[in-house]
Amino acid sequence: MIRIAIGVLLLAMALPVAANQLAINRGGFDTQREAIEQALSDGTKYGAISTDDRADVRSALSRMSAMITRAGSVDQLSAEEKTAVFNEQERVNTILTKASADSRVVCDHTAKVGTRMKTTKCETVAERRRRRDADINELQMSQRLILPVSN
């Protein structure tokens, strides 16, 4: 839902930029920012977001807010400021879209070796990636280990 709202906000700001006017007001941005901050804080939708990315999103939102507040409204932003706000939006959208995809839960229903009983294991995409990376690292470390030759 947040991604859709951000997309609408982005679309509302991107299309009129060519006409040199933005179709969003200060209240709309504040509402959107609060929704994003809430989603970042609750840890469910963006649970896989890194601390650095979380800080980047918050600082980009702050920069956007400062520009809009200084101008008084989105309509009063200069062309350079509109471009800067658009670029900050793109940064936020990119980070949040990736974080949302990483927080998606994927379940596998597989049988253990030696049995016909199937078990279900659910993990987020980010957890699966971390586990895969750890497994690869462990395998590489075990292959590098050189055992002494016994007599």
Secondary structure as UniProt FT lines:
FT   HELIX           2..17
FT   TURN            18..20
FT   HELIX           26..42
FT   TURN            45..48
FT   HELIX           51..71
FT   HELIX           74..76
FT   HELIX           79..102
FT   STRAND          105..111
FT   TURN            113..114
FT   STRAND          118..124
FT   HELIX           125..144
//
